């Protein structure tokens, strides 16, 4: 570690961690602007920054007798990734080993006065709101440091011991006792904040007692997942089960709820115009709607022509239910083909409905407990949670699902069937669908309303015309004629009416009232014809209009308003693409959107507004009805290729932005811009991110008919593009380590048309996925993957792609896997791809560890055909101990055995097909079969599911002995199956299974002595009772602790101590490491257990490991407050100090 020596200024001196001199340490909060803190580089180079914190720490340390101190801001070179990672892993230990920790509360003044009071206000009230108590890293500093002194800006506040009650009140943490279970520890960070999201996991490493390398850029969720995995690796799954409380459950629920939300969830609903006053209300008294509202469960289907006003009507009903039926729950989703991906898919609909339900009824959030965290939440999970919530609700529920014809998922009928099944057996479930007449769906209801066929809807159109078309001094007769003709020609289509009223109002505003009727007669009926007429009459700025249509139609994703504006500017001559807000406002951009689109486009409402057509019928007109033929003046085939070519050219111009200097790391430029610089760059150049990310997408689409050879040869410079792309990345994982090959780039971005042919799918690169083939599969670039496979000689590429595209498939990757494609394929269970790739590997290379590794991966993925292929290729493979299995099994278990075989691994994972195959191969003796059964039981962490039970039964049928001694445990002599299962965290069902199969509850062996002692030690109350019921001897003498009561008294818990006493445990039994139960509890300084044992008759004078119980308590490493309490209890019970020698004949201890 690096310390500051302050005898001669501030001098850095490096020490080995175990040879560091006594030192002080500072705990503080960083300033909002990190630039204000003094860094390692600042002190090295000489700084002009304020040295207040360093000077304060120096003064406090000097007064306390220290010459060295440590501060995180400057004692770590944060530009050195390796050093930063080491510091993060070591920081808890450094605080724990510090002689003294100074906490500096820079936002607290001890002598602060109230404005209305001349007396000094209590700083203790202000202490509660100090920022130090809200930060993530200060948590471990509070917990780890033994000697802590708190300081405000103007003086000393007191020690940790002085402020203990107040600190415990503020933090909710028991700072007196031992650390609680891991779930409670993890809950402490929930309401604390860190500047980098991953630090929420990294700052808990020391508190949780695990090691893990930081990987900034992985995100908070992945970092927390790795933290939990590390806890399970060291402590077993029981570490995250025993202490699972309401707080951790709530945190999980909130995490899943946040994951379900998406920015555009309410965008379409809020964009739909509200119904005009006095319109739509008729539907509430319409016979069909009334029958639906009065029914306990039914469907209501609103159908209509495109643009008829279905969405407005659905929104009106939606809002009516919200306002008038307070006990009802209203859930809605408005599909829009013009929106982002989640706005037009089932996944988006189910996520939105579930979030709305849980926001409306938070008590139902327990339905999220069964959902495991994953960025790719699948539809069955979402349906199951939504169904569970509705079933528990016991309140009327109204679903409003608009524009189901705009959903991009093909099987709409499957979604309709889901809602039909939801209604089975439940009352109060009402569903309203809205769609066009085509496609035709089978919605199980006679309650169908064709909007344009109702007289009431026609009356609404009439009301709209009379309200919005202001005809000045036209005669009543002329006014009536015009209004009547508009409604008649509208034929029930609301959008047509809106557009025509705007056209006629322009005539009136221009003083051409006399020409209104003539203009109306010229306007054709029908939306398609109206669009054509609008375009024929307005030929101004057509190039601009065409570019606008192309951006909205063919952009890779919907563009935000500033993106759209500068994307347009990139296609116009001599336009600057840097945004100067003082010269250009968003209102001006919005006006440009309306004029350049000739009124066919708008900006959505919501959290992140985007540009889109005013209605899906505009897209239909342009694409399905060949409207672009009219726009361009002639038939241009293929039109889409020319559109993408133009957009590509815009993107090429959009790449002309300057990159600010990168910060230095280890005297080399960093891979990433600072977040401040990146945001500044994207604000000044709104089109930069889209242009850089998607220029090749448009080139690929254009390449279908237009050659891109010239573009790639002279216009597109790969190194220039890589630099620009890296500059816009937020996380290192997305940065290209070097200039990628064009083949790799095409594979990663699914640019099959641009990809050079033939292409080497397996060429190695120092990139994220190493080879183009793995990059294509990991990025779901299926067209590119097909091309790569064909070029690699695959004869069944279609089958390989189909296998990889299975719904909800999630693929694992790592440097070890991705760098060898066949390993990646085998590990991820891709049988056909594995077979193809392995067939090209010379047999001579598939020997030794290579073959063993392949078999490991096959077993992990359940790829039995490949496993058999390898086993037959190398017949001795199954009988060889495989050290390679150990780290893989260690990821799931805290214990490692000596003789790990492929059978053990398959049994541990519950891969029963492999177990059968391996057993049938007759490669294993009874010792291996027994050991495999042990691994099977250890693999059943959650509960003994049918899968694991089947595997266990296969091994028992093959001769496995449930009472055999198995595996070494922490380098102690072997234990039996029951002990091993208990110690590895197996659930009660697992133990019951073993007992049912003949496991002996009375057997004595190994470090724990007996299964009962192991259960007591591990706080397994239900299992303790189960073993007692099965005949376990409560006073059996064996093992490290001698008996179960002594184990429970020191490492178990109070309820188990009571259970054992109730079952007849001898409270004064001698033996074991501590000699007797009372000395074990006294050394632990557990007051409750000591009192319980004394009440049961424990002899306070009985000798044990220490001559007296008082000596046992005094030798504890617990804090003085706990010690003093226990010592007082013992003194009250008559304990005395004695110099009598320990009678060794009464102390049959097993040496540790």
Secondary structure in CASP SS format (residue, H / E / C, confidence):
PFRMAT SS
TARGET T0000
AUTHOR 0000-0000-0000
METHOD secondary structure of the structure
MODEL  1
X C 1.00
X E 1.00
X E 1.00
X E 1.00
X E 1.00
X C 1.00
X C 1.00
X C 1.00
X C 1.00
X C 1.00
X E 1.00
X E 1.00
X E 1.00
X E 1.00
X C 1.00
X C 1.00
X H 1.00
X H 1.00
X H 1.00
X C 1.00
X C 1.00
X C 1.00
X C 1.00
X E 1.00
X E 1.00
X E 1.00
X E 1.00
X C 1.00
X C 1.00
X C 1.00
X C 1.00
X C 1.00
X C 1.00
X H 1.00
X H 1.00
X H 1.00
X C 1.00
X C 1.00
X C 1.00
X H 1.00
X H 1.00
X H 1.00
X H 1.00
X H 1.00
X H 1.00
X C 1.00
X C 1.00
X C 1.00
X C 1.00
X C 1.00
X C 1.00
X H 1.00
X H 1.00
X H 1.00
X H 1.00
X H 1.00
X H 1.00
X H 1.00
X H 1.00
X H 1.00
X H 1.00
X H 1.00
X H 1.00
X C 1.00
X C 1.00
X C 1.00
X C 1.00
X E 1.00
X E 1.00
X E 1.00
X C 1.00
X H 1.00
X H 1.00
X H 1.00
X H 1.00
X C 1.00
X C 1.00
X C 1.00
X C 1.00
X C 1.00
X H 1.00
X H 1.00
X H 1.00
X H 1.00
X H 1.00
X H 1.00
X H 1.00
X H 1.00
X H 1.00
X H 1.00
X H 1.00
X H 1.00
X H 1.00
X H 1.00
X H 1.00
X H 1.00
X H 1.00
X C 1.00
X C 1.00
X E 1.00
X E 1.00
X E 1.00
X E 1.00
X E 1.00
X C 1.00
X C 1.00
X C 1.00
X C 1.00
X C 1.00
X C 1.00
X C 1.00
X C 1.00
X E 1.00
X C 1.00
X C 1.00
X C 1.00
X C 1.00
X C 1.00
X C 1.00
X E 1.00
X C 1.00
X C 1.00
X H 1.00
X H 1.00
X H 1.00
X H 1.00
X H 1.00
X C 1.00
X C 1.00
X C 1.00
X H 1.00
X H 1.00
X H 1.00
X H 1.00
X E 1.00
X C 1.00
X H 1.00
X H 1.00
X H 1.00
X H 1.00
X H 1.00
X H 1.00
X H 1.00
X H 1.00
X C 1.00
X C 1.00
X C 1.00
X E 1.00
X E 1.00
X E 1.00
X E 1.00
X E 1.00
X C 1.00
X C 1.00
X E 1.00
X E 1.00
X E 1.00
X E 1.00
X E 1.00
X C 1.00
X C 1.00
X C 1.00
X C 1.00
X H 1.00
X H 1.00
X H 1.00
X H 1.00
X H 1.00
X H 1.00
X H 1.00
X H 1.00
X C 1.00
X C 1.00
X C 1.00
X C 1.00
X C 1.00
X C 1.00
X C 1.00
X C 1.00
X C 1.00
X C 1.00
X H 1.00
X H 1.00
X H 1.00
X H 1.00
X H 1.00
X H 1.00
X C 1.00
X C 1.00
X C 1.00
X C 1.00
X C 1.00
X E 1.00
X C 1.00
X C 1.00
X C 1.00
X C 1.00
X C 1.00
X H 1.00
X H 1.00
X H 1.00
X H 1.00
X C 1.00
X C 1.00
X H 1.00
X H 1.00
X H 1.00
X H 1.00
X C 1.00
X C 1.00
X C 1.00
X C 1.00
X C 1.00
X C 1.00
X C 1.00
X C 1.00
X C 1.00
X C 1.00
X C 1.00
X H 1.00
X H 1.00
X H 1.00
X H 1.00
X H 1.00
X H 1.00
X H 1.00
X H 1.00
X H 1.00
X H 1.00
X H 1.00
X H 1.00
X H 1.00
X H 1.00
X H 1.00
X H 1.00
X C 1.00
X H 1.00
X H 1.00
X H 1.00
X H 1.00
X C 1.00
X C 1.00
X C 1.00
X C 1.00
X C 1.00
X H 1.00
X H 1.00
X H 1.00
X H 1.00
X H 1.00
X H 1.00
X H 1.00
X H 1.00
X H 1.00
X H 1.00
X H 1.00
X H 1.00
X H 1.00
X H 1.00
X H 1.00
X C 1.00
X C 1.00
X H 1.00
X H 1.00
X H 1.00
X H 1.00
X H 1.00
X H 1.00
X H 1.00
X H 1.00
X H 1.00
X C 1.00
X C 1.00
X C 1.00
X C 1.00
X C 1.00
X C 1.00
X C 1.00
X C 1.00
X C 1.00
X H 1.00
X H 1.00
X H 1.00
X H 1.00
X H 1.00
X C 1.00
X H 1.00
X H 1.00
X H 1.00
X H 1.00
X H 1.00
X H 1.00
X H 1.00
X H 1.00
X C 1.00
X C 1.00
X E 1.00
X E 1.00
X E 1.00
X E 1.00
X E 1.00
X E 1.00
X E 1.00
X C 1.00
X C 1.00
X C 1.00
X C 1.00
X C 1.00
X C 1.00
X H 1.00
X H 1.00
X H 1.00
X H 1.00
X H 1.00
X H 1.00
X H 1.00
X H 1.00
X H 1.00
X H 1.00
X H 1.00
X H 1.00
X H 1.00
X H 1.00
X H 1.00
X C 1.00
X C 1.00
X C 1.00
X C 1.00
X E 1.00
X E 1.00
X E 1.00
X E 1.00
X E 1.00
X E 1.00
X C 1.00
X C 1.00
X C 1.00
X C 1.00
X C 1.00
X C 1.00
X H 1.00
X H 1.00
X H 1.00
X H 1.00
X C 1.00
X H 1.00
X H 1.00
X H 1.00
X H 1.00
X H 1.00
X H 1.00
X H 1.00
X H 1.00
X H 1.00
X H 1.00
X H 1.00
X H 1.00
X H 1.00
X H 1.00
X H 1.00
X C 1.00
X H 1.00
X H 1.00
X H 1.00
X H 1.00
X H 1.00
X H 1.00
X H 1.00
X H 1.00
X H 1.00
X C 1.00
X C 1.00
X C 1.00
X C 1.00
X C 1.00
X C 1.00
X C 1.00
X C 1.00
X H 1.00
X H 1.00
X H 1.00
X H 1.00
X H 1.00
X H 1.00
X H 1.00
X H 1.00
X H 1.00
X H 1.00
X H 1.00
X H 1.00
X H 1.00
X H 1.00
X H 1.00
X C 1.00
X C 1.00
X C 1.00
X E 1.00
X E 1.00
X E 1.00
X E 1.00
X E 1.00
X E 1.00
X C 1.00
X H 1.00
X H 1.00
X H 1.00
X C 1.00
X C 1.00
X C 1.00
X C 1.00
X C 1.00
X H 1.00
X H 1.00
X H 1.00
X H 1.00
X H 1.00
X H 1.00
X H 1.00
X H 1.00
X H 1.00
X H 1.00
X H 1.00
X H 1.00
X C 1.00
X C 1.00
X C 1.00
X C 1.00
X C 1.00
X E 1.00
X E 1.00
X E 1.00
X E 1.00
X E 1.00
X E 1.00
X E 1.00
X C 1.00
X C 1.00
X C 1.00
X C 1.00
X C 1.00
X C 1.00
X C 1.00
X C 1.00
X C 1.00
X C 1.00
X C 1.00
X C 1.00
X E 1.00
X E 1.00
X E 1.00
X H 1.00
X H 1.00
X H 1.00
X C 1.00
X H 1.00
X H 1.00
X H 1.00
X H 1.00
X H 1.00
X H 1.00
X H 1.00
X H 1.00
X H 1.00
X H 1.00
X H 1.00
X H 1.00
X H 1.00
X H 1.00
X C 1.00
X C 1.00
X C 1.00
X C 1.00
X C 1.00
X C 1.00
X C 1.00
X H 1.00
X H 1.00
X H 1.00
X H 1.00
X H 1.00
X H 1.00
X H 1.00
X H 1.00
X H 1.00
X H 1.00
X H 1.00
X H 1.00
X H 1.00
X H 1.00
X H 1.00
X C 1.00
X C 1.00
X C 1.00
X H 1.00
X H 1.00
X H 1.00
X H 1.00
X H 1.00
X H 1.00
X H 1.00
X H 1.00
X H 1.00
X H 1.00
X H 1.00
X H 1.00
X H 1.00
X H 1.00
X H 1.00
X H 1.00
X C 1.00
X C 1.00
X C 1.00
X H 1.00
X H 1.00
X H 1.00
X H 1.00
X H 1.00
X H 1.00
X H 1.00
X H 1.00
X H 1.00
X H 1.00
X C 1.00
X C 1.00
X C 1.00
X C 1.00
X H 1.00
X H 1.00
X H 1.00
X H 1.00
X H 1.00
X H 1.00
X H 1.00
X H 1.00
X H 1.00
X H 1.00
X H 1.00
X C 1.00
X C 1.00
X C 1.00
X C 1.00
X H 1.00
X H 1.00
X H 1.00
X H 1.00
X H 1.00
X H 1.00
X H 1.00
X H 1.00
X H 1.00
X H 1.00
X H 1.00
X H 1.00
X H 1.00
X C 1.00
X C 1.00
X C 1.00
X C 1.00
X C 1.00
X E 1.00
X H 1.00
X H 1.00
X H 1.00
X H 1.00
X H 1.00
X H 1.00
X H 1.00
X H 1.00
X H 1.00
X H 1.00
X C 1.00
X C 1.00
X C 1.00
X C 1.00
X C 1.00
X C 1.00
X C 1.00
X C 1.00
X C 1.00
X C 1.00
X C 1.00
X C 1.00
X C 1.00
X C 1.00
X C 1.00
X H 1.00
X H 1.00
X H 1.00
X H 1.00
X H 1.00
X H 1.00
X H 1.00
X H 1.00
X H 1.00
X H 1.00
X H 1.00
X C 1.00
X C 1.00
X C 1.00
X C 1.00
X E 1.00
X E 1.00
X E 1.00
X C 1.00
X C 1.00
X C 1.00
X C 1.00
X C 1.00
X C 1.00
X E 1.00
X E 1.00
X E 1.00
X E 1.00
X C 1.00
X C 1.00
X H 1.00
X H 1.00
X H 1.00
X H 1.00
X H 1.00
X H 1.00
X H 1.00
X H 1.00
X C 1.00
X C 1.00
X C 1.00
X H 1.00
X H 1.00
X H 1.00
X H 1.00
X H 1.00
X H 1.00
X C 1.00
X C 1.00
X C 1.00
X C 1.00
X C 1.00
X C 1.00
X H 1.00
X H 1.00
X H 1.00
X H 1.00
X H 1.00
X H 1.00
X H 1.00
X H 1.00
X H 1.00
X H 1.00
X H 1.00
X H 1.00
X H 1.00
X H 1.00
X H 1.00
X H 1.00
X C 1.00
X C 1.00
X C 1.00
X C 1.00
X C 1.00
X C 1.00
X C 1.00
X C 1.00
X C 1.00
X E 1.00
X E 1.00
X C 1.00
X C 1.00
X E 1.00
X E 1.00
X C 1.00
X C 1.00
X C 1.00
X C 1.00
X C 1.00
X H 1.00
X H 1.00
X H 1.00
X H 1.00
X H 1.00
X H 1.00
X H 1.00
X H 1.00
X H 1.00
X H 1.00
X C 1.00
X C 1.00
X C 1.00
X H 1.00
X H 1.00
X H 1.00
X H 1.00
X H 1.00
X H 1.00
X H 1.00
X H 1.00
X H 1.00
X H 1.00
X H 1.00
X H 1.00
X H 1.00
X H 1.00
X H 1.00
X C 1.00
X C 1.00
X C 1.00
X C 1.00
X C 1.00
X C 1.00
X H 1.00
X H 1.00
X H 1.00
X H 1.00
X H 1.00
X H 1.00
X H 1.00
X C 1.00
X C 1.00
X H 1.00
X H 1.00
X H 1.00
X H 1.00
X H 1.00
X H 1.00
X H 1.00
X H 1.00
X H 1.00
X H 1.00
X C 1.00
X C 1.00
X C 1.00
X C 1.00
X H 1.00
X H 1.00
X H 1.00
X C 1.00
X C 1.00
X C 1.00
X C 1.00
X C 1.00
X C 1.00
X C 1.00
X H 1.00
X H 1.00
X H 1.00
X H 1.00
X H 1.00
X H 1.00
X H 1.00
X H 1.00
X C 1.00
X C 1.00
X C 1.00
X C 1.00
X C 1.00
X C 1.00
X C 1.00
X C 1.00
X C 1.00
X C 1.00
X C 1.00
X C 1.00
X C 1.00
X C 1.00
X C 1.00
X C 1.00
X C 1.00
X C 1.00
X C 1.00
X C 1.00
X C 1.00
X C 1.00
X H 1.00
X H 1.00
X H 1.00
X H 1.00
X H 1.00
X H 1.00
X H 1.00
X C 1.00
X C 1.00
X C 1.00
X H 1.00
X H 1.00
X H 1.00
X H 1.00
X H 1.00
X H 1.00
X H 1.00
X H 1.00
X H 1.00
X H 1.00
X C 1.00
X C 1.00
X C 1.00
X C 1.00
X C 1.00
X H 1.00
X H 1.00
X H 1.00
X H 1.00
X H 1.00
X H 1.00
X H 1.00
X H 1.00
X C 1.00
X C 1.00
X C 1.00
X C 1.00
X C 1.00
X C 1.00
X C 1.00
X C 1.00
X C 1.00
X C 1.00
X H 1.00
X H 1.00
X H 1.00
X H 1.00
X C 1.00
X C 1.00
X H 1.00
X H 1.00
X H 1.00
X H 1.00
X H 1.00
X H 1.00
X H 1.00
X C 1.00
X C 1.00
X C 1.00
X H 1.00
X H 1.00
X H 1.00
X H 1.00
X H 1.00
X H 1.00
X H 1.00
X H 1.00
X H 1.00
X C 1.00
X C 1.00
X C 1.00
X H 1.00
X H 1.00
X H 1.00
X C 1.00
X C 1.00
X C 1.00
X H 1.00
X H 1.00
X H 1.00
X H 1.00
X H 1.00
X H 1.00
X H 1.00
X H 1.00
X H 1.00
X H 1.00
X H 1.00
X H 1.00
X H 1.00
X C 1.00
X C 1.00
X H 1.00
X H 1.00
X H 1.00
X H 1.00
X H 1.00
X H 1.00
X H 1.00
X H 1.00
X H 1.00
X H 1.00
X C 1.00
X H 1.00
X H 1.00
X H 1.00
X H 1.00
X H 1.00
X C 1.00
X C 1.00
X C 1.00
X C 1.00
X H 1.00
X H 1.00
X H 1.00
X H 1.00
X H 1.00
X H 1.00
X H 1.00
X C 1.00
X C 1.00
X C 1.00
X C 1.00
X C 1.00
X C 1.00
X C 1.00
X C 1.00
X C 1.00
X C 1.00
X C 1.00
X H 1.00
X H 1.00
X H 1.00
X H 1.00
X H 1.00
X H 1.00
X H 1.00
X H 1.00
X C 1.00
X C 1.00
X H 1.00
X H 1.00
X H 1.00
X H 1.00
X H 1.00
X H 1.00
X H 1.00
X H 1.00
X H 1.00
X C 1.00
X C 1.00
X C 1.00
X C 1.00
X C 1.00
X H 1.00
X H 1.00
X H 1.00
X H 1.00
X H 1.00
X H 1.00
X H 1.00
X H 1.00
X H 1.00
X H 1.00
X H 1.00
X H 1.00
X H 1.00
X H 1.00
X C 1.00
X C 1.00
X C 1.00
X C 1.00
X C 1.00
X C 1.00
X H 1.00
X H 1.00
X H 1.00
X H 1.00
X H 1.00
X H 1.00
X H 1.00
X H 1.00
X H 1.00
X H 1.00
X H 1.00
X H 1.00
X C 1.00
X C 1.00
X C 1.00
X C 1.00
X C 1.00
X C 1.00
X C 1.00
X E 1.00
X E 1.00
X C 1.00
X C 1.00
X E 1.00
X C 1.00
X C 1.00
X E 1.00
X C 1.00
X C 1.00
X E 1.00
X E 1.00
X H 1.00
X H 1.00
X H 1.00
X H 1.00
X H 1.00
X H 1.00
X H 1.00
X C 1.00
X C 1.00
X C 1.00
X C 1.00
X H 1.00
X H 1.00
X H 1.00
X H 1.00
X H 1.00
X H 1.00
X H 1.00
X H 1.00
X H 1.00
X C 1.00
X C 1.00
X C 1.00
X C 1.00
X C 1.00
X C 1.00
X C 1.00
X E 1.00
X E 1.00
X C 1.00
X C 1.00
X C 1.00
X E 1.00
X E 1.00
X H 1.00
X H 1.00
X H 1.00
X H 1.00
X H 1.00
X H 1.00
X H 1.00
X C 1.00
X C 1.00
X C 1.00
X H 1.00
X H 1.00
X H 1.00
X H 1.00
X H 1.00
X H 1.00
X H 1.00
X H 1.00
X H 1.00
X C 1.00
X C 1.00
X C 1.00
X C 1.00
X C 1.00
X C 1.00
X C 1.00
X C 1.00
X C 1.00
X C 1.00
X C 1.00
X C 1.00
X C 1.00
X C 1.00
X H 1.00
X H 1.00
X H 1.00
X H 1.00
X H 1.00
X H 1.00
X H 1.00
X C 1.00
X C 1.00
X C 1.00
X H 1.00
X H 1.00
X H 1.00
X H 1.00
X H 1.00
X H 1.00
X H 1.00
X H 1.00
X H 1.00
X C 1.00
X C 1.00
X C 1.00
X C 1.00
X C 1.00
X C 1.00
X C 1.00
X C 1.00
X E 1.00
X C 1.00
X C 1.00
X C 1.00
X E 1.00
X C 1.00
X H 1.00
X H 1.00
X H 1.00
X H 1.00
X H 1.00
X H 1.00
X H 1.00
X H 1.00
X C 1.00
X C 1.00
X H 1.00
X H 1.00
X H 1.00
X H 1.00
X H 1.00
X H 1.00
X H 1.00
X H 1.00
X H 1.00
X C 1.00
X C 1.00
X C 1.00
X C 1.00
X C 1.00
X C 1.00
X C 1.00
X C 1.00
X C 1.00
X C 1.00
X C 1.00
X C 1.00
X C 1.00
X H 1.00
X H 1.00
X H 1.00
X H 1.00
X H 1.00
X H 1.00
X C 1.00
X C 1.00
X C 1.00
X C 1.00
X C 1.00
X H 1.00
X H 1.00
X H 1.00
X H 1.00
X H 1.00
X H 1.00
X H 1.00
X H 1.00
X H 1.00
X H 1.00
X H 1.00
X H 1.00
X H 1.00
X C 1.00
X C 1.00
X C 1.00
X C 1.00
X C 1.00
X C 1.00
X C 1.00
X C 1.00
X C 1.00
X C 1.00
X C 1.00
X H 1.00
X H 1.00
X H 1.00
X C 1.00
X C 1.00
X C 1.00
X C 1.00
X C 1.00
X C 1.00
END
